[in-house]
Amino acid sequence: MKQLYLIPLAFLFFACKNEVREKPLEGKVEREQITVVTKVSGKVAEIRVQEGAFVHAGDTLVILDIPEVDAKAEQAQGALQSAEAQYNMATKGATRGQLVQLQAKVDGLKEQYEFAGKSINRLKNLLRDSLVSQQQYDETYAKYQGAKNQYLAAQAEIEEARNGARYEQQVMALGQKERALGAVAEVKVAAREKYLIAPQDMSVETVNLNVGELATAGYAVINGYINNATYFRFTVPENRVGKLNRGSEVVLRVPYLDNKEIKGRVVAMKALSSYANISTAYPDYDNQLTVFEVKVVPQDHAEVSDLLTKTLVVLQAP
């Protein structure tokens, strides 16, 4: 009679031994990262955020000290003022004070020209009577011609000042003004790079520099995570991936929060082709099977906003 009980006990033992329990699919809490970098080199003058802080798009995170930009701003502003003055003079003519100065110049040159004319007339008579040398007469005549040319040039200058510059000169002055405006605009753009601004709502993970340190162009000063960008990453071998589909709803458990359940949705599935990625993500896989990365997003982002990045999360079997 005892042998009658041994048969079912042995059957149950071997049945339990042959039963295969699948390992639960384990993944990690991930967040989309964001980096704030510098476009121009400068020293850190002020840091307005702390690690772990939440900031909104447009908030100032860091202020840089860039002396070269300030110097170029002054130079560009001075060049613009000069170009504007030249353009105004070319289009509107000279001011009243400038006209007075030019008239005084014309009157002075006119007197010199008339005096030189009288002198050359006297020398003509003396030269005819051989009372002066030809060289002395030629020297005086040269001065007379010089005084005449200066007087005519001054007359043309005051006439131009009264009537405005020629069209070609106005165009040239306008071009100089536009170049100066472009230089000022360029400096203003560079000046805005002194302020490192949050590109979108984000949480600050690390601040990589301290006040007084040099930030070279392209340096990652702030690292952080995008708000509402938490997701869960799982690596699934091909013999189990068939149970998951894009768009399907799943339930997750967070072990460090007493297996708190979170509802999610599968949004992406892709094969991992890199051996390094496979061996790191799923070290005990069968190397004959392809391993897939499955991305799951939470249905309620507010529910996962406080989850710690890189913590373990378990995907319940569908």
TORNU-729811 format. One line per 8 residues: number of its first residue (from 1); for each residue x, y, z of N, C-alpha, C. Coordinates in Angstrom, 2 decimals. Example, Ala and Ser with C-alpha at 12.3 -4.5 7.8 and 13.67 -1.06 7.14 Angstrom:
BEGIN
1 = 13.19,-5.69,7.80,12.30,-4.50,7.80,13.20,-3.30,7.80 | 12.85,-2.25,7.08,13.67,-1.06,7.14,12.90,0.03,7.87
# end
This chain:
BEGIN
1 = 0.83,-1.20,0.00,0.00,0.00,0.00,0.86,1.24,0.00 | 2.01,1.24,0.64,2.87,2.41,0.67,3.36,2.78,-0.72 | 3.57,1.75,-1.56,4.05,2.04,-2.91,3.03,2.80,-3.73 | 1.78,2.67,-3.38,0.74,3.40,-4.10,0.88,4.90,-3.92 | 1.42,5.38,-2.82,1.59,6.81,-2.55,2.89,7.36,-3.13 | 3.87,6.52,-3.41,5.16,6.98,-3.93,5.05,7.44,-5.37 | 4.19,6.87,-6.16,4.08,7.19,-7.57,3.62,8.63,-7.78 | 2.53,9.09,-7.18,2.13,10.50,-7.38,3.11,11.50,-6.80
9 = 3.78,11.15,-5.68,4.76,12.08,-5.10,5.95,12.27,-6.03 | 6.40,11.23,-6.64,7.51,11.32,-7.57,7.10,12.11,-8.81 | 5.87,11.90,-9.24,5.38,12.63,-10.43,5.34,14.13,-10.16 | 4.86,14.51,-8.96,4.81,15.93,-8.60,6.19,16.54,-8.49 | 7.15,15.78,-7.99,8.52,16.30,-7.83,9.13,16.63,-9.18 | 8.99,15.65,-10.11,9.59,15.88,-11.43,8.84,16.95,-12.21 | 7.54,17.06,-11.99,6.76,18.09,-12.68,7.18,19.47,-12.23 | 7.42,19.68,-10.92,7.87,20.98,-10.41,9.27,21.29,-10.87
17 = 10.09,20.26,-10.96,11.47,20.47,-11.37,11.55,20.94,-12.81 | 10.65,20.39,-13.66,10.68,20.73,-15.08,9.99,22.03,-15.39 | 9.25,22.58,-14.42,8.56,23.85,-14.67,9.59,24.98,-14.76 | 9.50,25.84,-15.80,10.44,26.92,-16.03,9.79,28.24,-15.67 | 10.38,28.95,-14.79,9.87,30.26,-14.40,10.68,31.34,-15.13 | 9.96,32.16,-15.89,10.64,33.23,-16.63,11.08,34.34,-15.69 | 12.27,34.83,-15.95,12.77,35.95,-15.17,11.96,37.20,-15.52 | 11.55,37.98,-14.53,10.79,39.21,-14.84,11.64,40.17,-15.66
25 = 10.96,40.90,-16.52,11.66,41.88,-17.36,12.00,43.11,-16.52 | 13.29,43.35,-16.36,13.75,44.46,-15.54,14.32,45.56,-16.44 | 14.07,46.79,-16.07,14.57,47.92,-16.84,15.01,49.05,-15.92 | 15.18,50.21,-16.50,15.66,51.37,-15.75,14.76,52.58,-16.00 | 14.69,53.43,-14.99,14.03,54.72,-15.13,14.99,55.65,-15.87 | 14.55,56.23,-16.97,15.39,57.11,-17.76,14.70,58.46,-17.95 | 15.50,59.45,-18.27,14.96,60.78,-18.59,15.74,61.34,-19.78 | 15.04,62.09,-20.63,15.69,62.75,-21.75,16.60,63.85,-21.22
33 = 17.87,63.77,-21.60,18.84,64.74,-21.09,18.91,65.98,-21.98 | 19.38,67.06,-21.40,19.56,68.32,-22.12,20.82,68.99,-21.59 | 21.56,69.63,-22.47,22.82,70.29,-22.11,22.79,71.74,-22.56 | 23.21,72.63,-21.68,23.30,74.05,-21.99,24.78,74.39,-22.18 | 25.15,74.82,-23.40,26.56,75.07,-23.72,26.75,76.55,-24.05 | 28.02,76.96,-24.05,28.37,78.34,-24.39,28.66,78.45,-25.87 | 28.35,79.61,-26.46,28.68,79.88,-27.86,29.96,80.70,-27.99 | 30.27,81.50,-26.96,31.50,82.28,-26.95,32.22,82.03,-25.63
41 = 33.51,82.22,-25.63,34.30,81.98,-24.41,34.16,83.15,-23.45 | 34.17,82.83,-22.16,34.09,83.87,-21.14,34.21,83.25,-19.76 | 34.48,84.10,-18.77,34.55,83.63,-17.39,33.17,83.66,-16.75 | 32.94,82.69,-15.87,31.66,82.62,-15.18,31.59,83.75,-14.16 | 30.65,84.66,-14.35,30.49,85.78,-13.43,29.44,85.51,-12.36 | 28.42,84.74,-12.72,27.32,84.49,-11.77,26.62,83.19,-12.14 | 26.29,82.39,-11.12,25.52,81.16,-11.30,24.21,81.33,-10.55 | 23.10,81.25,-11.26,21.81,81.56,-10.67,20.97,80.33,-10.33
49 = 21.50,79.14,-10.53,20.75,77.92,-10.22,21.61,76.99,-9.38 | 20.94,76.06,-8.74,21.63,75.03,-7.98,21.26,73.66,-8.53 | 22.11,72.69,-8.27,21.82,71.34,-8.73,20.55,70.83,-8.06 | 19.70,70.22,-8.88,18.42,69.73,-8.39,17.27,70.70,-8.56 | 17.58,71.94,-8.95,16.54,72.96,-9.11,15.74,72.71,-10.38 | 14.47,73.11,-10.36,13.63,73.07,-11.55,13.52,74.47,-12.10 | 13.76,74.62,-13.41,13.72,75.94,-14.04,12.78,75.90,-15.23 | 12.30,77.07,-15.62,11.40,77.19,-16.76,12.16,77.70,-17.98
57 = 11.59,77.45,-19.14,12.19,77.95,-20.38,12.32,79.47,-20.32 | 13.51,79.98,-20.66,13.75,81.42,-20.62,14.43,81.91,-19.37 | 14.51,81.08,-18.33,15.19,81.49,-17.10,16.69,81.61,-17.34 | 17.31,82.61,-16.71,18.76,82.78,-16.81,19.45,81.84,-15.84 | 20.34,81.01,-16.36,21.04,80.03,-15.54,22.42,80.51,-15.10 | 23.17,81.06,-16.06,24.56,81.49,-15.79,24.81,82.78,-16.57 | 25.60,83.68,-15.97,26.02,84.91,-16.65,27.54,84.87,-16.81 | 28.00,85.14,-18.03,29.43,85.13,-18.33,29.96,86.56,-18.40
65 = 31.24,86.70,-18.11,31.94,87.97,-18.27,32.78,87.88,-19.54 | 32.44,88.72,-20.54,33.14,88.68,-21.83,33.62,90.10,-22.14 | 34.82,90.51,-21.66,35.29,91.89,-21.86,35.40,92.27,-23.33 | 35.76,91.32,-24.20,35.92,91.64,-25.61,34.62,92.14,-26.23 | 33.52,91.59,-25.79,32.23,92.01,-26.33,31.92,93.44,-25.94 | 32.21,93.80,-24.69,31.96,95.18,-24.25,32.81,96.18,-25.03 | 34.09,95.82,-25.26,34.96,96.72,-26.01,34.48,96.88,-27.45 | 34.09,95.78,-28.07,33.59,95.85,-29.45,32.28,96.63,-29.52
73 = 31.48,96.56,-28.47,30.21,97.31,-28.46,30.48,98.81,-28.49 | 31.46,99.26,-27.72,31.80,100.69,-27.71,32.35,101.13,-29.07 | 33.21,100.29,-29.66,33.76,100.63,-30.97,32.67,100.70,-32.03 | 31.78,99.73,-32.02,30.72,99.69,-33.02,29.77,100.88,-32.86 | 29.49,101.27,-31.62,28.59,102.40,-31.39,29.24,103.70,-31.86 | 30.54,103.86,-31.62,31.24,105.05,-32.09,31.27,105.13,-33.61 | 31.51,103.99,-34.27,31.52,103.96,-35.73,30.15,104.29,-36.29 | 29.10,103.84,-35.62,27.74,104.13,-36.07,27.43,105.62,-35.96
81 = 27.83,106.24,-34.87,27.59,107.68,-34.72,28.30,108.47,-35.80 | 29.54,108.10,-36.10,30.29,108.79,-37.15,29.64,108.60,-38.52 | 29.20,107.37,-38.81,28.57,107.09,-40.09,27.24,107.82,-40.23 | 26.49,107.90,-39.16,25.22,108.63,-39.20,25.45,110.12,-39.46 | 26.48,110.70,-38.84,26.79,112.12,-39.05,27.18,112.37,-40.51 | 27.98,111.47,-41.07,28.39,111.64,-42.46,27.20,111.49,-43.41 | 26.31,110.56,-43.10,25.14,110.37,-43.95,24.21,111.58,-43.86 | 24.01,112.09,-42.66,23.15,113.27,-42.51,23.72,114.48,-43.24
89 = 25.03,114.63,-43.18,25.66,115.75,-43.89,25.52,115.58,-45.40 | 25.62,114.33,-45.86,25.52,114.08,-47.30,24.11,114.33,-47.82 | 23.12,114.06,-47.00,21.73,114.19,-47.47,21.12,115.54,-47.14 | 21.49,116.10,-46.00,20.86,117.34,-45.55,21.74,118.57,-45.75 | 23.00,118.38,-46.08,23.90,119.51,-46.20,24.52,119.86,-44.86 | 25.38,120.88,-44.89,26.10,121.28,-43.67,25.18,122.04,-42.72 | 25.58,122.08,-41.48,24.83,122.86,-40.48,25.16,124.34,-40.64 | 24.42,125.17,-39.92,24.63,126.63,-39.99,26.04,126.99,-39.54
97 = 26.49,126.36,-38.47,27.84,126.65,-37.98,28.90,126.25,-38.97 | 28.70,125.09,-39.63,29.67,124.65,-40.64,29.69,125.59,-41.84 | 28.50,126.10,-42.22,28.45,127.06,-43.33,29.18,128.35,-43.00 | 29.06,128.80,-41.75,29.76,130.01,-41.32,31.26,129.80,-41.42 | 31.74,128.66,-40.98,33.18,128.37,-41.04,33.65,128.30,-42.49 | 32.86,127.64,-43.33,33.25,127.54,-44.73,33.25,128.90,-45.42 | 32.29,129.77,-45.08,32.26,131.11,-45.67,33.48,131.91,-45.27 | 33.88,131.79,-44.01,35.08,132.48,-43.55,36.31,131.98,-44.30
105 = 36.34,130.69,-44.56,37.46,130.12,-45.33,37.48,130.67,-46.75 | 36.30,130.75,-47.37,36.22,131.28,-48.74,36.66,132.74,-48.78 | 36.20,133.55,-47.81,36.57,134.96,-47.77,38.07,135.14,-47.62 | 38.69,134.34,-46.77,40.14,134.44,-46.57,40.91,134.08,-47.81 | 40.48,132.99,-48.48,41.16,132.58,-49.70,40.93,133.58,-50.83 | 39.77,134.24,-50.81,39.49,135.25,-51.83,40.45,136.43,-51.69 | 40.70,136.86,-50.46,41.64,137.96,-50.23,43.04,137.58,-50.70 | 43.46,136.33,-50.38,44.78,135.89,-50.82,44.86,135.85,-52.36
113 = 43.78,135.40,-52.98,43.75,135.33,-54.44,43.83,136.73,-55.07 | 43.05,137.68,-54.52,43.06,139.04,-55.06,44.42,139.71,-54.84 | 45.02,139.48,-53.67,46.34,140.05,-53.40,47.37,139.47,-54.35 | 47.29,138.15,-54.59,48.22,137.52,-55.52,48.03,138.06,-56.93 | 46.79,138.39,-57.30,46.51,138.96,-58.62,47.13,140.34,-58.77 | 47.00,141.18,-57.74,47.62,142.50,-57.77,49.14,142.39,-57.86 | 49.69,141.44,-57.11,51.15,141.27,-57.12,51.65,140.87,-58.49 | 50.95,139.95,-59.13,51.41,139.50,-60.44,51.27,140.59,-61.48
121 = 50.26,141.47,-61.34,50.11,142.59,-62.29,51.26,143.59,-62.14 | 51.66,143.87,-60.90,52.78,144.80,-60.68,54.06,144.22,-61.24 | 54.26,142.91,-61.05,55.49,142.29,-61.53,55.56,142.25,-63.05 | 54.40,142.21,-63.68,54.40,142.23,-65.14,55.04,143.52,-65.66 | 54.66,144.66,-65.07,55.23,145.94,-65.48,56.72,146.00,-65.16 | 57.08,145.51,-63.99,58.50,145.54,-63.61,59.32,144.61,-64.49 | 58.73,143.46,-64.85,59.45,142.54,-65.71,59.65,143.15,-67.09 | 58.64,143.89,-67.58,58.75,144.53,-68.88,59.86,145.57,-68.90
129 = 60.05,146.21,-67.75,61.12,147.21,-67.64,62.42,146.59,-67.13 | 62.45,145.28,-67.05,63.66,144.53,-66.59,64.08,144.92,-65.18 | 63.11,145.25,-64.34,63.41,145.60,-62.95,63.35,144.37,-62.02 | 62.76,143.28,-62.49,62.74,142.02,-61.71,63.16,140.90,-62.66 | 63.63,139.84,-62.06,64.06,138.71,-62.88,62.86,137.86,-63.28 | 63.10,137.07,-64.31,62.04,136.17,-64.78,61.69,135.12,-63.71 | 62.73,134.68,-62.96,62.50,133.67,-61.93,61.60,134.22,-60.83 | 61.85,135.46,-60.42,61.01,136.07,-59.39,59.57,136.18,-59.86
137 = 59.40,136.53,-61.11,58.05,136.63,-61.66,57.37,135.25,-61.70 | 58.11,134.23,-62.12,57.53,132.89,-62.20,57.11,132.38,-60.82 | 57.93,132.66,-59.81,57.58,132.22,-58.45,56.29,132.90,-57.98 | 56.17,134.17,-58.25,54.97,134.90,-57.85,53.75,134.40,-58.62 | 53.96,134.07,-59.89,52.85,133.58,-60.71,52.36,132.22,-60.20 | 53.30,131.39,-59.76,52.92,130.09,-59.21,52.08,130.27,-57.94 | 52.46,131.23,-57.08,51.68,131.50,-55.88,50.28,132.01,-56.25 | 50.26,132.82,-57.31,48.97,133.35,-57.78,48.05,132.20,-58.24
145 = 48.59,131.27,-58.99,47.80,130.14,-59.46,47.34,129.26,-58.28 | 48.23,129.09,-57.29,47.85,128.31,-56.12,46.71,128.95,-55.34 | 46.80,130.28,-55.16,45.74,131.00,-54.45,44.43,130.91,-55.22 | 44.52,130.98,-56.54,43.33,130.88,-57.36,42.66,129.51,-57.22 | 43.44,128.46,-57.28,42.90,127.10,-57.17,42.26,126.85,-55.80 | 42.92,127.34,-54.75,42.36,127.16,-53.40,41.03,127.91,-53.26 | 40.98,129.10,-53.84,39.75,129.89,-53.76,38.61,129.19,-54.52 | 38.89,128.67,-55.69,37.86,127.97,-56.47,37.40,126.70,-55.77
153 = 38.35,125.99,-55.13,38.00,124.76,-54.41,37.11,125.08,-53.21 | 37.41,126.17,-52.51,36.60,126.56,-51.35,35.20,126.95,-51.79 | 35.09,127.62,-52.92,33.78,127.99,-53.44,32.95,126.73,-53.76 | 33.59,125.74,-54.36,32.89,124.49,-54.68,32.47,123.76,-53.40 | 33.33,123.82,-52.37,33.04,123.15,-51.11,31.83,123.76,-50.42 | 31.77,125.09,-50.38,30.64,125.73,-49.72,29.36,125.55,-50.53 | 29.48,125.50,-51.85,28.30,125.28,-52.69,27.74,123.87,-52.47 | 28.64,122.91,-52.32,28.22,121.53,-52.06,27.60,121.41,-50.68
161 = 28.17,122.14,-49.71,27.63,122.10,-48.36,26.22,122.70,-48.30 | 25.98,123.71,-49.13,24.65,124.34,-49.13,23.61,123.46,-49.83 | 24.01,122.79,-50.88,23.06,122.05,-51.70,23.02,120.55,-51.38 | 23.93,120.08,-50.54,24.00,118.65,-50.26,24.97,117.96,-51.20 | 25.40,116.75,-50.80,26.40,116.03,-51.58,25.75,115.42,-52.82 | 26.57,114.99,-53.74,26.09,114.31,-54.93,25.44,112.99,-54.54 | 24.64,112.46,-55.47,23.90,111.22,-55.20,24.87,110.08,-54.89 | 25.96,110.01,-55.65,26.93,108.93,-55.41,27.52,109.01,-54.02
169 = 27.80,110.22,-53.55,28.33,110.39,-52.21,27.30,110.01,-51.15 | 26.04,110.31,-51.43,24.98,109.93,-50.50,24.86,108.41,-50.40 | 24.95,107.75,-51.54,24.89,106.29,-51.54,26.06,105.70,-50.76 | 27.25,106.26,-50.96,28.43,105.79,-50.23,28.26,105.99,-48.72 | 27.74,107.16,-48.33,27.52,107.43,-46.90,26.48,106.49,-46.32 | 25.44,106.17,-47.12,24.42,105.23,-46.66,25.00,103.84,-46.46 | 25.89,103.43,-47.37,26.53,102.13,-47.23,27.38,102.04,-45.97 | 28.11,103.11,-45.66,28.90,103.13,-44.43,28.01,103.05,-43.20
177 = 26.87,103.73,-43.26,25.94,103.69,-42.12,25.37,102.29,-41.94 | 25.00,101.63,-43.04,24.44,100.28,-42.94,25.46,99.28,-42.43 | 26.73,99.43,-42.83,27.78,98.56,-42.30,27.96,98.77,-40.81 | 27.88,100.02,-40.37,28.00,100.30,-38.95,26.82,99.71,-38.17 | 25.62,99.80,-38.76,24.45,99.19,-38.12,24.61,97.67,-38.00 | 25.16,97.06,-39.04,25.40,95.62,-39.01,26.39,95.24,-37.93 | 27.43,96.05,-37.75,28.42,95.77,-36.70,27.79,95.88,-35.32 | 26.92,96.88,-35.12,26.24,97.03,-33.83,25.32,95.85,-33.57
185 = 24.59,95.41,-34.60,23.70,94.26,-34.44,24.47,92.99,-34.11 | 25.63,92.83,-34.75,26.46,91.66,-34.49,26.96,91.65,-33.05 | 27.35,92.81,-32.57,27.82,92.90,-31.18,26.68,92.61,-30.21 | 25.48,93.07,-30.53,24.34,92.81,-29.65,24.04,91.32,-29.56 | 24.17,90.63,-30.69,23.97,89.19,-30.68,25.02,88.51,-29.79 | 26.27,88.94,-29.93,27.34,88.38,-29.10,27.11,88.70,-27.63 | 26.59,89.90,-27.34,26.34,90.29,-25.95,25.28,89.42,-25.31 | 24.29,88.98,-26.11,23.26,88.11,-25.55,23.81,86.76,-25.15
193 = 24.94,86.36,-25.76,25.54,85.08,-25.40,26.18,85.10,-24.02 | 26.23,86.27,-23.39,26.71,86.34,-22.01,25.75,85.62,-21.07 | 24.50,85.48,-21.50,23.48,84.89,-20.64,23.14,83.49,-21.15 | 23.36,82.49,-20.31,22.97,81.12,-20.65,21.54,80.92,-20.18 | 20.65,80.69,-21.14,19.22,80.64,-20.88,18.72,79.20,-20.97 | 17.77,78.83,-20.10,17.16,77.51,-20.16,16.35,77.39,-21.45 | 16.66,76.43,-22.33,15.94,76.33,-23.60,14.51,75.82,-23.43 | 14.22,75.11,-22.37,12.88,74.63,-22.08,12.79,74.24,-20.60
201 = 11.59,73.89,-20.14,11.43,73.48,-18.75,12.34,72.28,-18.48 | 13.12,72.36,-17.41,14.10,71.31,-17.15,14.48,71.30,-15.68 | 15.03,70.19,-15.24,15.62,70.09,-13.90,17.13,70.04,-14.05 | 17.84,70.78,-13.21,19.29,70.88,-13.29,19.91,69.69,-12.57 | 20.72,68.94,-13.30,21.40,67.80,-12.70,22.78,68.19,-12.17 | 23.59,68.82,-13.03,24.94,69.21,-12.63,25.27,70.59,-13.16 | 26.05,71.33,-12.37,26.65,72.60,-12.79,28.15,72.34,-12.84 | 28.73,72.41,-14.02,30.09,71.91,-14.23,31.20,72.93,-13.98
209 = 30.86,74.20,-13.71,31.87,75.22,-13.46,31.51,76.02,-12.22 | 32.52,76.68,-11.67,32.32,77.59,-10.54,32.56,79.02,-11.00 | 32.14,79.96,-10.19,32.36,81.38,-10.50,33.85,81.66,-10.64 | 34.21,82.37,-11.70,35.61,82.70,-11.95,36.31,81.76,-12.90 | 35.73,80.59,-13.17,36.36,79.65,-14.08,36.02,80.00,-15.53 | 36.88,79.59,-16.44,36.74,79.91,-17.85,35.86,78.88,-18.54 | 34.86,79.37,-19.27,34.01,78.51,-20.10,34.37,78.77,-21.55 | 34.99,77.80,-22.19,35.35,77.95,-23.60,34.11,77.71,-24.48
217 = 34.19,78.16,-25.72,33.06,78.01,-26.63,32.72,76.54,-26.82 | 31.44,76.20,-26.66,30.99,74.82,-26.81,31.06,74.00,-25.54 | 31.47,74.61,-24.41,31.59,73.86,-23.16,30.21,73.64,-22.54 | 29.96,72.43,-22.03,28.68,72.10,-21.39,28.70,72.60,-19.95 | 28.11,73.75,-19.72,28.12,74.35,-18.38,27.05,73.72,-17.49 | 25.88,73.44,-18.06,24.76,72.88,-17.30,24.29,71.59,-17.97 | 24.10,70.54,-17.16,23.46,69.31,-17.61,22.16,69.12,-16.84 | 21.15,68.65,-17.51,19.89,68.46,-16.83,18.97,67.51,-17.57
225 = 17.73,67.44,-17.08,16.72,66.57,-17.67,15.53,67.40,-18.11 | 14.95,67.04,-19.25,13.77,67.73,-19.75,12.57,67.36,-18.90 | 11.74,68.36,-18.60,10.55,68.10,-17.80,9.56,67.25,-18.59 | 8.86,66.37,-17.87,7.86,65.47,-18.46,8.46,64.61,-19.56 | 9.73,64.20,-19.39,10.39,63.35,-20.38,10.89,62.06,-19.75 | 10.24,61.61,-18.66,10.61,60.35,-18.03,10.08,59.18,-18.85 | 10.90,58.17,-19.02,10.47,56.95,-19.70,11.19,55.76,-19.08 | 10.81,54.56,-19.50,11.37,53.33,-18.94,11.96,52.51,-20.08
233 = 13.17,52.03,-19.88,13.90,51.30,-20.92,14.09,49.85,-20.48 | 13.65,48.94,-21.35,13.80,47.51,-21.09,14.53,46.86,-22.26 | 15.28,45.79,-21.96,15.91,44.99,-23.01,15.27,43.61,-22.96 | 14.70,43.21,-24.08,13.88,42.00,-24.13,14.40,41.08,-25.23 | 14.68,39.80,-24.91,15.10,38.87,-25.97,13.94,38.56,-26.90 | 14.27,38.10,-28.10,13.25,37.93,-29.12,12.22,36.86,-28.78 | 12.56,35.91,-27.92,11.59,34.88,-27.57,10.54,35.39,-26.59 | 10.70,36.65,-26.12,9.69,37.21,-25.22,9.11,38.52,-25.74
241 = 9.71,39.07,-26.79,9.25,40.36,-27.29,7.91,40.26,-28.01 | 7.55,39.03,-28.43,6.29,38.86,-29.14,5.07,39.17,-28.29 | 5.24,39.18,-26.98,4.11,39.48,-26.09,3.86,40.99,-25.97 | 4.76,41.78,-26.54,4.62,43.24,-26.45,4.36,43.81,-27.84 | 3.57,44.84,-27.90,3.26,45.51,-29.16,3.30,47.02,-28.95 | 3.69,47.75,-30.01,3.65,49.21,-29.93,2.22,49.67,-29.68 | 2.10,50.54,-28.71,0.79,51.07,-28.36,0.08,50.30,-27.27 | 0.58,49.10,-26.92,-0.09,48.31,-25.89,0.17,48.90,-24.51
249 = -0.81,48.76,-23.62,-0.69,49.26,-22.26,-0.09,48.18,-21.37 | 0.79,48.59,-20.47,1.47,47.67,-19.56,1.44,48.24,-18.15 | 1.79,47.38,-17.20,1.86,47.78,-15.79,3.29,47.57,-15.31 | 3.83,48.58,-14.64,5.20,48.55,-14.14,5.18,48.55,-12.62 | 6.24,48.00,-12.04,6.42,48.04,-10.59,7.78,48.67,-10.27 | 7.80,49.51,-9.23,9.03,50.17,-8.80,9.44,49.56,-7.46 | 10.45,48.69,-7.46,10.80,47.97,-6.22,11.20,48.89,-5.06 | 11.95,49.95,-5.34,12.43,50.76,-4.22,11.31,51.59,-3.58
257 = 10.14,51.62,-4.21,8.96,52.30,-3.64,7.90,51.27,-3.26 | 8.37,50.14,-2.69,7.47,49.07,-2.23,6.58,48.57,-3.37 | 7.21,48.36,-4.54,6.53,47.83,-5.72,5.33,48.67,-6.14 | 5.50,49.98,-6.08,4.46,50.88,-6.54,4.15,50.60,-8.01 | 2.87,50.51,-8.33,2.47,50.22,-9.70,2.25,51.50,-10.51 | 2.72,51.44,-11.75,2.60,52.59,-12.66,2.08,52.05,-14.00 | 1.11,52.72,-14.55,0.58,52.34,-15.85,1.38,53.04,-16.94 | 1.70,52.29,-17.99,2.48,52.85,-19.08,2.01,52.34,-20.43
265 = 2.71,52.79,-21.48,2.36,52.42,-22.84,3.63,52.21,-23.64 | 3.70,51.13,-24.39,4.86,50.83,-25.23,4.83,51.76,-26.45 | 5.92,52.52,-26.65,5.95,53.48,-27.76,7.00,53.14,-28.81 | 8.00,52.34,-28.46,9.06,52.04,-29.43,9.71,50.70,-29.12 | 10.10,49.99,-30.19,10.82,48.72,-30.06,11.86,48.67,-31.17 | 13.12,48.45,-30.79,14.17,48.38,-31.81,15.21,47.35,-31.40 | 15.81,46.73,-32.39,16.84,45.73,-32.15,18.13,46.40,-31.74 | 18.82,45.78,-30.78,20.14,46.27,-30.35,21.18,45.51,-31.15
273 = 21.87,46.23,-32.03,22.84,45.58,-32.91,24.25,45.60,-32.36 | 24.50,46.46,-31.37,25.85,46.57,-30.82,26.05,45.56,-29.71 | 27.12,44.79,-29.81,27.41,43.78,-28.78,27.59,44.42,-27.42 | 28.25,45.59,-27.37,28.47,46.26,-26.08,27.15,46.63,-25.44 | 26.23,47.16,-26.26,24.92,47.53,-25.71,24.17,46.31,-25.21 | 24.23,45.21,-25.98,23.50,44.01,-25.60,24.04,43.43,-24.31 | 25.37,43.24,-24.24,25.96,42.59,-23.07,25.78,43.42,-21.82 | 25.75,44.73,-21.96,25.56,45.59,-20.80,24.11,45.61,-20.35
281 = 23.21,45.67,-21.33,21.80,45.81,-21.00,21.18,44.49,-20.54 | 21.60,43.39,-21.09,20.98,42.11,-20.79,22.06,41.04,-20.75 | 22.86,40.98,-19.70,24.08,40.15,-19.68,23.84,38.65,-19.77 | 22.65,38.17,-19.37,22.43,36.72,-19.36,21.57,36.26,-20.54 | 21.63,36.96,-21.64,20.83,36.58,-22.80,21.48,35.41,-23.54 | 20.67,34.73,-24.33,21.18,33.69,-25.22,21.75,34.38,-26.45 | 23.05,34.18,-26.71,23.69,34.92,-27.79,23.19,34.52,-29.17 | 22.31,33.52,-29.24,21.70,33.17,-30.51,20.43,33.99,-30.78
289 = 19.97,34.71,-29.75,18.74,35.48,-29.87,19.04,36.96,-30.02 | 18.23,37.62,-30.83,18.33,39.07,-30.94,17.67,39.72,-29.72 | 18.28,40.77,-29.24,17.75,41.48,-28.09,17.19,42.82,-28.55 | 16.01,43.19,-28.06,15.32,44.41,-28.45,15.26,45.38,-27.28 | 15.34,46.65,-27.62,15.12,47.70,-26.62,13.67,48.16,-26.73 | 12.99,48.12,-25.60,11.58,48.50,-25.54,11.47,49.76,-24.70 | 10.83,50.76,-25.26,10.64,52.04,-24.57,9.19,52.17,-24.14 | 9.01,52.45,-22.86,7.67,52.60,-22.29,7.56,53.99,-21.67
297 = 6.48,54.69,-21.96,6.25,56.00,-21.36,5.08,55.90,-20.39 | 5.11,56.67,-19.31,4.01,56.61,-18.34,2.76,57.29,-18.89 | 1.61,56.81,-18.44,0.37,57.47,-18.84,0.18,58.80,-18.13 | 0.72,58.89,-16.91,0.62,60.12,-16.12,2.03,60.56,-15.73 | 2.55,61.62,-16.39,3.92,62.07,-16.11,4.05,62.62,-14.70 | 2.99,63.19,-14.16,3.07,63.73,-12.79,3.32,62.62,-11.78 | 2.89,61.42,-12.10,3.05,60.29,-11.19,4.49,59.84,-11.07 | 5.30,60.13,-12.10,6.69,59.64,-12.11,7.69,60.78,-12.01
305 = 7.24,61.99,-11.73,8.15,63.14,-11.71,9.22,63.03,-10.64 | 8.93,62.30,-9.57,9.89,62.20,-8.45,10.71,60.92,-8.49 | 10.53,60.09,-9.48,11.32,58.85,-9.54,12.79,59.17,-9.76 | 13.64,58.40,-9.12,15.07,58.59,-9.26,15.55,57.96,-10.57 | 16.34,58.71,-11.30,16.87,58.22,-12.56,17.79,57.03,-12.34 | 17.72,56.06,-13.25,18.55,54.85,-13.26,18.14,53.83,-12.21 | 17.02,54.04,-11.52,16.55,53.04,-10.57,15.85,51.90,-11.30 | 15.71,50.76,-10.61,15.15,49.56,-11.21,13.64,49.67,-11.34
313 = 13.12,49.17,-12.45,11.68,49.08,-12.67,11.40,47.73,-13.32 | 10.28,47.09,-12.92,9.95,45.75,-13.39,8.69,45.82,-14.25 | 8.75,45.18,-15.42,7.61,45.11,-16.32,6.85,43.84,-16.03 | 5.63,43.97,-15.58,4.82,42.78,-15.27,4.49,42.04,-16.55 | 4.46,40.74,-16.46,4.20,39.93,-17.65,2.84,40.22,-18.22 | 2.76,40.51,-19.51,1.47,40.83,-20.13,0.55,39.60,-20.15
# end
